Amino acid sequence: MSKGRWDIVAVVLVGVLSTSWLAFKLYQTEQQSLERDFDYFATNQARLIKWRIDSSLSVMNHLSTLYQGSDEVTEQEFAMVADGILARHREIKALEWLPRVKASERGAFEAAMQDRYPAFTFTDKVQGQPVAAGQRDRYYPVYFVRPFTGNESRFGMDMSRQPEVTAALDQAMNSANPSLTAMNLDSELGKVVMAVVPIYHSLPLTMTSREKLLKGYLLGVFQVEEMLHDLVLDGHRANLEYQIWDDSGDTSILLLGAEPHPSVIGERSKRFVYADLAGREWRLEALANPAFFSSKRSLTPYLVGVGGALAALASGVFMWQMRRRNREVEELVRSRTEELNRVNQQLTRQSLTDGLTQVANRRQFDTWLSQEWESARRTSKPITLFVIDVDLFKSYNDRYGHLAGDRVLKKIARMLASQLNRPRDLLARYGGEEFAAVLPETGRKAVKFADSLRAMVEALGIPHEGSDIGSYVTISIGVATLVPEVDQTPEHFFELADKALYKAKSQGRNRIAYHNEQHGDLMLG
């Protein structure tokens, strides 16, 4: 064979080997990219699942505000709030009130409910059947339950004698925080968990006072599959399988998903742990089935390999250089884009947040109030505005210094923000020592809630020796509630609350004043 032919063969062999190597690298790079896509998608889904769980559990805190503002909650009041929650949250299958009843009070509690339900009595569940509860020091019966239909068997049941609930009740009382039970298998609902929220007569300041001040518990029954149905469905569409495990005990319990067959286990999996989820530890396993990669993998590596056998070495080298250059440019664009997005997000947060207290600033407050005002006007629902002023704050600054005054504002802002925890509630620093809070769809309970905020600030026990109204830092609150009319404006609304605040301050401070256009002004201590 002539030297020229050997040269041609050599060129062909070099071309085949070079392009084959290029095809392999393309396949490997694409695989790594698909694995990063999986990690990114699985991480986002894990965050959404955690957010959905937290959002579902947070409604229990919303229901608990009904008891914070009232010493006695009627069955009708409980039903009104609970039915609204159940209508918005399909995953919640029951909401219940479990009062703490001493043995000496049992007769009175049963008699009060027998006026409406003659057969009502405290019961225990023995071998799956309700029987009259025996004598004991205290009971935690299901006294209110919504919906009532379908839950008749739980009505009157002493939950302190139910093994699946007892541990959660004790944990909730001792921690003063919501607590989740282990998973239970319901014959109608399937897999459910129950959330327990302790309710106290007043804010317990010590561990020993929690049991003494315990008023009862709110209990919610959550259907696990319904809570996460749409997110899991999104995962199935993306060829992802999810498993959620409860690792709180000695044995892991499968809450959601099924043990996959070995043929279904994909090429990659990712684990996420939700530690201290209302006293429990849940784990999410995200599995990519084979279709996740096969459906996204392109034919480019194979085409390059086959075409490379027929291409010249120069073409292969050129293609490789161009691909490498494109990869560098994409990485540069990606990094610059991420940097720009981070800067934009930071600027947006800074423009809407008060730098000292980290709550909303005046700009965000004005926008938020206008939006909620229009929403209340369209739906004909009440809206409440609090204008809050720290009493004698100038005197505090003069005595303790401006740095100490800043710390006081931060403490008060944190406390207020922790109580205004509904998704549409907003707390803002309006200026200086003045705050404002927007509470959509809030009516006659607003006054009691405002007074509880005032009491909580005073309970912080921040010394104020220069105050002529008490020994501690206090606040005054102006409250305005109305259903917006067409001819009214947010500015007019704010003026009503501001006038109420002025009245509270003129009447001695450390109090609230309520303005209602239909009933006039009402002063509370």
C-alpha positions in Angstrom: 0.0 0.0 0.0 1.4 3.4 -1.0 2.4 6.0 1.5 -0.5 8.2 0.4 -3.0 5.5 1.2 -1.4 4.8 4.5 -1.7 8.5 5.2 -5.4 8.4 4.3 -5.9 5.3 6.5 -4.0 7.1 9.3 -6.2 10.2 8.9 -9.4 8.1 8.9 -8.2 6.1 12.0 -7.3 9.2 13.8 -10.6 10.8 12.9 -12.6 7.8 14.1 -10.7 7.6 17.4 -10.9 11.4 18.0 -14.6 11.7 17.2 -15.4 8.5 19.2 -13.7 10.0 22.2 -15.6 13.3 21.6 -18.9 11.3 21.5 -18.1 9.7 24.8 -17.3 13.0 26.4 -20.5 14.5 25.1 -22.4 11.6 26.6 -20.7 12.0 30.0 -21.2 15.8 30.1 -24.9 15.4 29.2 -25.2 12.8 31.9 -23.7 15.1 34.5 -25.9 18.0 33.3 -29.0 15.7 33.7 -27.9 14.7 37.2 -27.6 18.4 38.1 -31.1 19.0 36.6 -32.3 16.2 38.8 -30.6 17.6 41.9 -32.0 21.1 41.2 -35.5 19.9 40.6 -35.5 17.6 43.6 -34.2 20.3 45.9 -36.9 22.8 44.7 -39.6 20.2 45.2 -38.2 19.4 48.6 -38.5 23.1 49.5 -42.1 23.2 48.2 -43.0 20.1 50.1 -41.6 21.6 53.4 -43.4 24.9 52.7 -46.6 23.0 52.1 -46.3 21.1 55.3 -45.5 24.2 57.3 -48.4 26.1 55.7 -50.8 23.3 56.5 -49.6 23.2 60.2 -49.6 27.0 60.5 -53.4 27.1 60.2 -53.5 25.6 63.7 -51.9 28.8 65.0 -54.5 30.8 63.2 -57.2 28.9 65.0 -55.4 29.3 68.3 -55.8 33.1 68.0 -59.6 32.6 68.6 -58.7 31.5 72.2 -56.0 34.1 72.8 -58.6 36.9 72.5 -61.4 35.3 74.5 -61.8 33.5 77.8 -64.8 31.5 76.6 -65.2 30.4 73.0 -68.7 29.2 72.0 -69.4 26.2 69.8 -70.8 28.6 67.2 -67.6 30.8 67.2 -65.4 27.7 66.9 -67.5 26.3 64.1 -67.4 29.6 62.1 -63.6 29.8 62.2 -63.0 26.1 61.8 -65.4 25.8 58.8 -63.5 28.6 57.1 -60.2 26.9 57.6 -61.6 23.5 56.4 -63.0 25.1 53.2 -59.5 26.5 52.3 -57.5 23.4 53.3 -58.7 20.1 51.9 -56.0 18.2 53.6 -57.5 19.0 57.1 -60.2 16.4 57.7 -61.2 17.5 61.3 -60.6 20.3 63.8 -61.3 19.6 67.4 -61.2 21.4 70.8 -60.1 19.4 73.8 -60.7 21.3 77.0 -58.9 20.4 80.2 -61.6 19.1 82.5 -61.0 18.2 86.2 -62.9 15.3 87.7 -65.0 17.7 89.7 -66.0 19.6 86.5 -67.0 16.6 84.5 -70.7 16.8 85.4 -71.0 20.5 84.5 -69.3 20.0 81.2 -71.5 17.0 80.2 -74.6 18.8 81.3 -73.8 21.9 79.3 -73.4 19.8 76.1 -76.4 17.6 76.8 -78.7 20.6 76.3 -78.0 20.1 72.6 -76.8 16.5 72.5 -78.8 14.6 75.1 -76.6 11.4 74.8 -73.3 13.3 75.2 -70.9 11.9 77.7 -67.1 11.5 78.1 -66.0 8.2 76.5 -63.0 5.9 76.1 -62.4 3.7 73.1 -62.2 0.0 74.2 -61.6 -2.6 71.4 -62.6 0.0 68.9 -66.0 0.8 70.6 -66.9 3.9 72.7 -67.7 3.3 76.3 -68.3 5.7 79.2 -65.1 7.1 80.5 -64.0 5.9 84.0 -63.1 8.1 86.9 -59.7 9.9 86.7 -58.1 13.2 87.8 -58.6 15.0 84.5 -60.1 14.5 81.0 -59.4 15.9 77.6 -62.6 15.2 75.7 -63.4 16.2 72.1 -65.8 19.0 73.1 -66.1 20.8 69.7 -65.5 19.0 66.4 -65.8 20.2 62.8 -67.1 18.8 60.6 -69.4 17.0 62.9 -70.8 14.6 60.3 -68.4 11.7 60.0 -66.8 12.4 63.3 -69.6 11.5 65.6 -67.7 8.6 67.1 -64.9 11.0 68.3 -67.4 13.4 70.0 -66.8 13.2 73.7 -63.8 10.8 73.4 -61.1 11.4 76.1 -58.0 11.8 73.9 -55.7 11.5 76.8 -56.5 7.8 76.8 -55.7 7.4 73.1 -52.1 6.0 72.7 -51.6 7.6 69.4 -52.3 11.1 70.9 -51.0 10.9 74.5 -47.4 11.5 73.7 -48.1 14.5 71.4 -50.3 16.1 74.1 -47.6 15.9 76.7 -44.9 17.1 74.3 -47.1 20.1 73.2 -47.8 21.1 76.8 -44.1 20.8 77.9 -42.7 22.7 74.9 -45.6 25.2 74.6 -45.4 24.5 70.8 -47.4 22.5 68.3 -46.7 18.8 68.2 -47.3 16.1 65.6 -48.4 12.5 66.3 -47.1 9.5 64.6 -48.9 8.3 61.4 -52.2 6.5 62.0 -54.0 4.4 59.4 -57.7 5.5 59.2 -60.2 3.1 57.6 -61.7 5.9 55.5 -59.0 8.6 55.2 -56.0 6.3 54.9 -52.7 7.7 56.4 -53.3 10.6 58.7 -51.3 12.6 61.3 -52.7 14.8 64.0 -51.3 18.2 65.0 -51.8 19.3 68.6 -51.5 23.0 69.8 -51.6 23.8 73.5 -53.9 26.7 74.6 -53.2 28.5 77.9 -55.3 30.8 80.1 -52.3 33.2 80.0 -48.8 33.3 78.7 -46.7 30.7 80.7 -43.4 32.1 81.6 -41.9 29.0 83.2 -41.9 25.2 82.6 -43.8 24.6 85.9 -46.5 27.1 85.0 -47.4 25.4 81.7 -49.4 22.6 83.2 -51.1 24.9 85.7 -52.1 27.4 83.0 -53.1 24.8 80.4 -56.7 25.5 79.2 -56.8 22.7 76.6 -55.7 21.7 73.2 -56.6 22.3 69.6 -56.3 19.1 67.5 -56.2 18.9 63.7 -56.5 15.7 61.6 -54.3 16.0 58.4 -54.6 13.5 55.5 -51.0 13.1 54.4 -51.7 12.2 50.7 -54.1 15.2 50.3 -51.6 17.6 51.9 -48.9 16.8 49.2 -51.1 15.4 46.3 -50.4 18.1 43.7 -46.6 18.3 44.4 -46.3 14.5 44.2 -48.2 14.6 41.0 -45.8 17.1 39.6 -43.0 14.8 40.5 -44.7 11.9 38.7 -45.0 14.0 35.6 -41.3 14.7 35.8 -40.5 10.9 36.2 -39.7 11.4 39.9 -40.8 9.1 42.7 -41.2 10.4 46.3 -41.1 8.6 49.6 -41.7 10.4 52.9 -40.6 8.6 56.1 -41.1 9.4 59.7 -37.8 8.6 61.4 -38.8 9.8 64.9 -39.0 6.4 66.5 -36.9 3.3 66.5 -38.5 2.1 63.3 -39.0 4.3 60.2 -42.6 4.6 59.1 -43.5 5.2 55.4 -45.9 8.2 55.3 -46.2 8.7 51.6 -45.2 6.7 48.5 -44.5 3.0 48.1 -41.4 0.8 48.3 -40.3 0.8 44.6 -39.6 -2.4 42.8 -35.8 -2.8 42.0 -36.6 -2.3 38.3 -38.1 1.1 39.1 -35.2 2.5 41.1 -33.5 5.0 38.9 -30.0 6.1 38.3 -30.0 8.7 41.0 -31.6 9.6 44.4 -31.5 12.4 46.8 -32.4 12.6 50.5 -33.7 15.6 52.5 -34.3 15.6 56.3 -36.9 17.8 58.0 -35.6 17.9 61.5 -37.8 19.0 64.4 -41.0 19.2 62.4 -43.4 19.9 65.2 -41.5 17.5 67.4 -40.9 14.8 64.7 -38.2 14.1 62.1 -39.4 13.4 58.6 -37.3 12.3 55.7 -37.9 12.8 51.9 -36.4 10.4 49.4 -36.5 11.6 45.8 -35.8 8.9 43.2 -35.3 9.4 39.5 -36.7 6.5 37.5 -35.0 5.5 34.3 -37.4 7.5 32.2 -36.2 10.8 33.8 -32.8 10.4 32.0 -33.9 8.5 28.9 -36.6 11.1 28.1 -34.2 14.0 28.3 -31.1 12.4 26.8 -30.4 13.5 23.3 -29.0 11.6 20.3 -26.1 14.1 19.9 -23.3 11.8 21.3 -24.3 8.9 19.0 -24.6 11.1 15.9 -21.2 12.7 16.6 -19.7 9.2 17.0 -21.1 7.8 13.8 -20.6 11.0 11.8 -17.0 11.3 13.2 -16.0 8.1 11.5 -16.7 9.8 8.2 -15.4 13.2 9.1 -11.9 14.5 8.8 -9.7 15.1 11.8 -9.8 18.8 11.2 -13.6 18.9 11.4 -13.5 16.9 14.6 -10.9 19.2 16.2 -12.9 22.2 15.1 -16.1 20.9 16.5 -14.5 20.1 19.8 -12.9 23.6 20.1 -16.2 25.3 19.3 -18.1 23.2 21.9 -15.5 24.0 24.6 -15.7 27.7 23.7 -19.5 27.6 23.9 -19.4 25.9 27.3 -17.1 28.6 28.7 -19.4 31.3 27.4 -22.4 29.6 28.9 -20.7 29.3 32.2 -19.7 33.0 32.1 -23.2 34.1 31.2 -24.7 31.9 33.9 -22.3 33.2 36.6 -23.0 36.8 35.6 -26.7 36.2 35.5 -26.7 34.6 39.0 -24.7 37.5 40.3 -27.1 40.1 38.8 -30.1 38.2 40.2 -28.5 38.1 43.7 -27.9 41.9 43.6 -31.4 42.6 42.3 -33.0 40.4 45.1 -30.9 42.2 47.7 -31.8 45.6 46.4 -35.5 44.7 46.4 -35.4 43.4 50.0 -33.6 46.5 51.1 -36.1 48.8 49.4 -39.0 47.2 51.2 -37.5 46.5 54.6 -36.8 48.7 57.6 -33.1 48.5 58.2 -33.3 48.6 62.0 -36.3 46.3 62.9 -36.2 44.1 59.7 -40.0 44.5 59.4 -41.7 46.2 56.4 -40.9 49.9 55.8 -43.3 52.8 55.0 -43.0 52.1 51.3 -44.1 48.5 51.5 -46.8 49.4 54.1 -48.4 52.0 51.7 -48.5 49.5 48.8 -49.8 46.6 51.0 -52.6 48.7 52.6 -53.7 49.9 49.2 -53.9 46.3 47.9 -55.7 44.9 50.9 -58.1 48.0 50.9 -59.1 47.2 47.3 -59.5 43.5 48.1 -61.7 44.3 51.1 -63.8 46.7 49.1 -64.4 44.1 46.3 -65.3 41.3 48.7 -67.2 43.5 51.2 -65.2 42.1 54.1 -63.8 44.0 57.1 -60.3 45.2 57.3 -58.5 46.3 60.5 -55.6 48.8 60.9 -53.5 49.1 64.1 -51.4 52.2 64.6 -48.9 51.5 67.4 -46.8 54.0 69.3 -44.2 53.3 72.0 -45.1 55.3 75.0 -42.8 58.1 76.1 -40.0 56.8 73.8 -38.2 60.2 73.7 -38.0 60.0 77.5 -36.5 56.5 77.2 -33.9 57.6 74.6 -33.0 60.6 76.8 -32.4 58.4 79.8 -30.9 55.2 78.3 -29.4 56.4 75.0 -30.4 55.9 71.4 -28.7 52.5 71.1 -30.8 51.2 74.0 -33.8 52.7 72.2 -33.0 50.9 69.0 -32.8 47.6 71.0 -36.3 48.3 72.4 -37.7 48.9 68.9 -36.2 45.6 67.7 -37.6 43.6 70.6 -41.1 45.1 70.2 -41.0 44.5 66.4 -40.0 40.9 66.9 -42.8 40.3 69.4 -45.4 42.0 67.3 -44.3 40.2 64.1 -44.5 36.8 65.9 -48.2 37.4 66.6 -49.1 38.8 63.2 -48.4 35.5 61.5 -51.2 35.1 58.9 -50.0 35.2 55.3 -51.8 38.5 54.6 -51.0 40.2 57.9 -48.3 42.9 57.7 -46.4 44.7 60.4 -44.4 47.8 59.3 -42.4 50.5 61.0 -44.2 53.6 60.1 -41.6 56.1 61.4 -39.6 56.6 64.5 -41.2 54.7 67.4 -44.5 54.2 65.5 -45.6 50.9 63.9 -48.6 50.0 61.8 -50.3 46.7 61.2 -52.7 45.6 58.5 -55.1 42.8 59.3 -57.3 41.8 56.4 -60.7 40.0 57.0 -60.5 40.9 60.7 -63.5 42.4 62.5 -64.8 42.4 66.0 -62.0 40.3 67.4 -59.5 43.0 66.6 -59.9 44.9 69.8 -59.1 42.0 72.1 -56.2 41.0 69.9 -54.8 44.5 70.0 -55.2 44.5 73.8 -53.3 41.2 74.0 -50.5 42.7 71.9 -50.4 45.6 74.4 -50.2 43.2 77.3 -47.4 41.2 75.7 -45.3 44.2 75.1 -45.7 45.2 78.8 -44.9 41.6 79.7 -41.5 41.9 78.0 -40.5 43.7 81.2 -38.2 46.3 79.6 -37.4 48.8 82.4 -38.4 52.4 81.9 -37.6 54.4 85.0 -38.5 57.7 83.4 -42.0 56.6 82.6 -44.8 58.2 84.6 -47.3 55.5 83.7 -45.5 52.4 84.9 -42.1 50.7 85.5 -41.8 49.1 82.0 -41.9 50.1 78.4 -45.5 50.1 77.1 -47.4 50.8 73.9 -50.6 52.5 72.9 -52.7 51.3 70.0 -55.2 53.0 67.8 -57.6 50.5 66.1 -59.8 51.1 63.2 -62.1 48.5 61.5 -64.5 49.0 58.6 -65.8 47.6 55.4 -64.5 50.0 52.7 -67.1 52.0 50.8 -66.5 53.4 47.3 -66.1 57.0 48.5 -63.5 56.1 51.2 -59.8 55.9 50.8 -56.9 54.2 52.6 -55.7 57.7 53.7 -59.1 58.2 55.5 -58.8 54.8 57.0 -55.3 55.5 58.4 -56.6 58.9 59.8 -59.3 57.0 61.8 -56.7 54.7 63.4 -54.4 57.6 64.0 -57.2 59.5 65.8 -57.9 56.5 67.9 -54.2 56.3 68.8 -54.3 60.0 69.8 -57.2 59.3 72.0 -55.5 56.4 73.7 -52.4 58.6 74.4 -54.5 61.4 75.7 -56.3 59.1 78.1 -53.1 58.1 79.8 -51.3 55.8 77.4 -50.7 52.0 77.8 -54.1 51.3 76.4 -56.0 50.9 73.1 -58.7 53.0 71.5 -61.0 51.6 69.0 -62.7 53.6 66.2 -65.8 52.2 64.5 -67.8 54.5 62.2 -71.1 52.8 63.1 -70.7 52.6 66.9 -68.3 55.5 67.7 -65.2 55.3 69.8 -64.7 52.6 72.4 -61.8 53.0 75.0 -60.2 49.9 76.5 -57.6 49.8 79.3 
